[in-house]
Amino acid sequence: MPTPDTWDVTAAAETLEVPVDLTQGRGGVYALKVKGLSMVDALINDGDIVLMQYVNVVENGEMAAVWLKAEKEATLKKVYVESGRVRLQPANSQMQPIYAEPNNVEIQGKVIAVIRQLL
C-alpha cells in the first residue's frame, strides 16, 4: 500500500465500506479519490473513488496508480512499457501521454473497481 514517503497525504484517512465480493481473496486493497479529468473516457470522473490492489508490476494497458519519483506526484493512467521508456496514457482525447524513464516510475497498484457517489 502507499506509504507516507511515497504519497503526499493531504487529508486524514477515511474508512470506506464496500461489498465483500470486491475485496474477497485480495490483499493490499486501498482506495484513492480521483482528482482531475484524465480518465473520463474510461468513465472515471473527478471525485470518483477507485479501489486499488497493491501491486508493483502491471501488464501493458492496465490502469494503475503511478508515483513519479522526480516530480513527487501521483497519477492514475494506463501503463505501457515501450522502447526503454514508460508511457502513461490518459483516457482523455484532450490530454497527451506522459513519457517517463523506468527508474522514475513506481507502480503503486492497479484499479479493481470504481465507486461513484450519486447525489
C-alpha positions, -999 to 999 in steps of 0.1 A, spaced: 0 0 0 12 36 -5 33 48 24 38 84 36 72 85 20 58 79 -15 24 96 -14 16 131 -3 -10 128 24 -33 158 23 -63 146 42 -69 123 71 -75 86 63 -112 77 59 -129 43 61 -149 32 31 -174 3 33 -175 -18 1 -192 -51 -8 -171 -81 3 -170 -95 -32 -149 -66 -44 -121 -74 -19 -126 -111 -11 -94 -130 -18 -74 -99 -24 -47 -85 -2 -34 -49 -1 -67 -32 -11 -70 5 -6 -90 34 -20 -80 66 -38 -101 97 -46 -97 108 -82 -87 143 -89 -88 156 -125 -103 145 -158 -75 124 -173 -95 92 -172 -130 104 -182 -131 83 -214 -127 52 -191 -157 65 -172 -136 76 -142 -145 111 -132 -132 138 -109 -143 129 -73 -148 92 -80 -132 66 -57 -110 39 -72 -104 7 -53 -68 -4 -59 -49 -36 -52 -13 -30 -43 10 -44 -70 43 -31 -82 41 -45 -117 12 -43 -142 6 -57 -177 8 -33 -207 -25 -14 -209 -36 -19 -173 -48 11 -153 -26 18 -124 -17 44 -97 18 56 -105 42 76 -84 66 97 -105 96 100 -82 113 130 -96 81 150 -98 68 138 -65 34 133 -78 9 105 -83 -12 99 -114 -38 74 -125 -31 62 -161 -29 32 -184 7 20 -183 27 9 -213 64 -1 -214 78 9 -248 113 11 -262 131 17 -229 105 42 -215 72 41 -199 41 57 -214 14 68 -190 -17 71 -212 -46 92 -201 -81 81 -211 -90 116 -224 -85 125 -260 -78 161 -250 -47 151 -230 -12 140 -240 5 109 -226 33 113 -200 66 97 -210 90 87 -182 122 68 -176 115 34 -160 136 43 -129 113 74 -123 81 52 -122 68 34 -92 37 13 -97 15 16 -65 -14 -6 -75 -39 -15 -102 -76 -5 -104 -100 -32 -93 -132 -11 -91 -146 24 -94 -171 38 -69 -192 68 -78 -214 85 -53 -247 96 -67 -263 126 -50 
